[in-house]
Amino acid sequence: MSLNLGVLSIQGDVNENILSIKAAIDALDIDGTVTSVRTPDEISKVDGLVIPGGESTTIGQLSLFNGALKILKEKIEQGMPVLGICAGMILLSKTVKDKVVGKIDQPLLNILDIKLERNSFGRQRESFESDISLNSIGIPTFNGVFIRAPSISDVGSDVEILSKFNGKIIAVKKNNVIGVAFHPELTSDISLHKYFVNLTNTLKN
Amino acid sequence: MLPLSGERINAKGIISEKLDSVDTLRGSSTLKRGFAHMQKNGVVMDVTNVEQALIAQEAGAVSVMVLDKLPSEVRKAGGVARTASIKIIEEIMDSVTIPVMAKCRIGHVSEALVLQETDVDMIDESEVLTPADELRHIWKWDFTTPVVNGARSLAEALRRVEEGASMIRTKGEPGTGNVAEAITHIKKVNDELRTIKSIYDSGDNQDLVRIAREFKVSYDIVEQTAKLGRLPVVNFAAGGIATPADAAYLMSLGCDGIFVGSGIFNADDAQERANAIVLATTFWNESDKVKEAQKMIDERQSIHGLDVKTLELRMQDRGGLA
C-alpha cells in the first residue's frame, strides 16, 4: 500500500518540509505521497507526520482550536511516526520554559518526557549554523541550522539522545517520535527526512 | 529542501566564530531568510507597549512589531516619526516568548545598528517612519539581524532583495484601515512575476535583460526570480488590514502571511480582533472559519477607514523611487 505522509499545515515552513519529504520519497524510490494536512479528518489519514518549524505558541493554540491537537496526540500514542522540528519538538514535549521569560503555559502534546528550554541559544542574532552528528541513526555529519532554537537539558529514561551540541541536547527519539532543534528542511541535505520516511515505511509494513 | 539562493559571500553581516571550540556561522542568508520562513502563515502585530504585546501573543501572533506610535497615530501626529524607545522594546523583549521586531527609518543605518545591538529579532526599514534618506536604503548585507522592507511592485521588491532584505511585505497604505492599496500591490507583484516567468520559459534572454534594466536590478536576480516564479524571499501583506476578511483575502492572493498595523490596537475590540485576524489568516481557505472569525468582530468597533484618494501623506511613496 502506498505510503501517505503529511506535514502539519497550521503555521510555519510547511512547503519546505513537503519538498524535503518529496525528495526523500524519490531518493528512496518508495511508493508514497506527501500532502499538507490541517483538519482532524486529514490528519487521521496519514501514516506519518512532520510538525514543521514555526512559532510553537501559534501552532499550539490554533491546533487546539480546530481539534488537530487531540487527534495528533491519539495517533502519536497509537504509534504514528512523527518528526517534530524546532517548534514541532516544543509541541511534543511535556513542559517548557523560556530562557528569558521563564515558565510558560502553552498548549502542548505532552508526549516526550524532556526538560525543554525555548530560545535556548539566544535571540535571532545568535541563530547559527554548525556541523552536528546524528551517528546513532547513521548520519555522521549534518549541517545544523539553528533558528532561535530550543534545547533539552534532561530526558526521561525512555527517551534516547540522538545528538548534542556543546553539552546541550538537540535531537531525541522515543520509539516512533523524533524531535530535533534544528531545521533540516532549510538545507539541501535530505538524510534526516529520508530516515523519517524509512521509519514510517518500516512501521507501516 | 529550499532554494535559499542569493548568498553574498563575505558579507559583513556574516560572522564566523567558535562557540566552545566548535565552528559556527551567524548571519548567513539561510539563517536570516530562514527566520522569515518560520513566520509563514502567521500574523505580525504592531504594538506600542507590553500590554498590547501580551494580547498579541495570547491571540497567536507569530511576532510583535514595536513602534512608538501606531501608523494611524503617526499620520495624525504629523512631524517626524523615529524608531521606538529602546527601553520599551527591551521591556517587551523581556515579557513575550515570540520574536520581537522593530522599525527604523528608511536609510537610517545607525537606527538599524541600534536595533541590532538591542537584539531585536528582525528590523523593519519602514515607510511608516520619516525617511532619513530618500535615495539610499540601508545596505542590509552588513547586518547579522534580518531586515524586512516594503514594496509596491516587483521592481521595488527586487531592489530591496538586492540590498540584502531577508523578507518583503507589500507597502499598502499604512494607518488607513483601507486594504485597497495592499491588494493593488500584491496583484501587481503577482502579475509581474507571471510576466517574467513566461519570458523565462520562452527562453527570451533579450527581453529578460530589458526587464532587469527597467527594474534597475541585475540580470541575475531577475533570472533567478523568473525561474522560481516567486520572490526569492518570504512575502507578506501589510498596510491597511483591518478585518479578518481583509487578511483572508490577501492570503488567498498568495501572500505568505500578514502584518497588521493600526487595524487591531486602534479598534475598540482589540483582543477579539487580534484572535479573529489570526484565525482568518490560518484558516483562510476554510470559508466557515473565516465567517466565524468575522463574526467575532463588530464593524462598529473597526478603525475608521480613510479614502486613499484624499490623503495628504502617501507613506507608500517614501523611498519608492530608490
Interface residues (C-beta under 8 A of the other chain):
Chain A: S9 I10 Q11 G12 D13 V14 N15 E16 L19 S20 A23 R38 G53 G54 E55 T57 T58 Q61 L62 F65 N66 C86 A87 D98 V100 V101 I104 R118 N119 G122 R123 Q124 R125 E126 S127 F128 E129 S130 D131 V145 I147 R148 F165 N166 G167 H183 E185 L186 T187 S188 I190
Chain B: M1 L2 L4 L19 D20 V22 D23 T24 L25 R26 G27 S28 T30 L31 G34 F35 H37 M38 Q39 K40 N41 G42 Q57 G60 A61 V62 S63 M93 D94 S95 V96 T97 I98 P99 Q116 D119 V120 D121 M122 T144 T145 P146 V278 L279 T282 F283 K289
